[in-house]
Amino acid sequence: MNKICIIGVGLIGGSFALGLKKAKKVQTIVGYGRNENNLKQAQDLGVIDTYSTDITKALSAVDLVLIATPVNSFQSIFEMIKPHINSDVIISDVGSTKSSVIATAKEVFGTIPENFIPAHPIAGKEQSGVIAADGSLFEGKRVILTPTENANTQAVVSVSELWEAIGAKVEIMSDKKHDDLLAMTSHLPHMLAFSLMDYLMESDSNALSYAAGGFKDFSRIASSDASMWRDICINNPDEITKHIKGFQQSLDKLSRLIKEGQAQEIEALFAHAKAARDDWLNV
């Protein structure tokens, strides 16, 4: 592509840009945002080539626009770019929920644009901001595309090729399946980490003085961006709460086994969990 625009040059948007630069797949990458200091920093770091706080200038002659902001901002962003986008410009995103994003696009555009290809890279860090951007972040990682039935086939191919060029493994599935799977594998673990930290601080503020490596490993993702995860909760409430309830049932089962002193059953549960994780790590 000759030129792409990234709206929201943070960890994910910045890593996408660096990966494309490394792969030499795009001639010019322009950043757009409200914070000019952040955009200037991104340019100084070599993440983007140029930037603008004027959306008309930022979208001038672009082949693709990537929205890399919290999902609660998507309605205002769709409304902002709508007058400047034609059917030749691909719209994509990196949001962690997909059904809500597609619904928002339909609300703003009246119908889901054929050139809108929703995407979600299954990669990240607990750090945020362009300073944490990493051109190798997506290497070997899955990127899920959830194009709608009316999606332009060539647009799907173009988006897939960009992600594959930076080392990602592209997979296509429905938005509903995506939101259910990610609620289990990503959203739920973050809820557990956040709630564990909240539980400890409410129970005994001195408890962290006695926490060791295991607690540090488990709670790592509680350092993730709070506003981003607030938006994910608001945009995928049914699936997240469904799996929280499912996990509560698993905890209730374990609690009962412990209370009843069911040593063999406890060990069997732990052994099964360990084997499943070991197999996953060895894939």
Secondary structure, DSSP 8 states (H G I E B T S, - for coil): --EEEEES-SHHHHHHHHHHHHHT--SEEEEE-S-HHHHHHHHHTTS-SEEES-HHHHTTT-SEEEE-S-GGGHHHHHHHHGGG--TTSEEEE--S-SHHHHHHHHHHHSS--TTEE-EEES---S--SGGG--TTTTTT-EEEE---TT--HHHHHHHHHHHHHTT-EEEE--HHHHHHHHIIIIIHHHHHHHHHHHHHHHH-TTGGGG--HHHHHHHGGGGS-HHHHHHHHHHSHHHHHHHHHHHHHHHHHHHHHHHTT-HHHHHHHHHHHHHHHHHHHT-
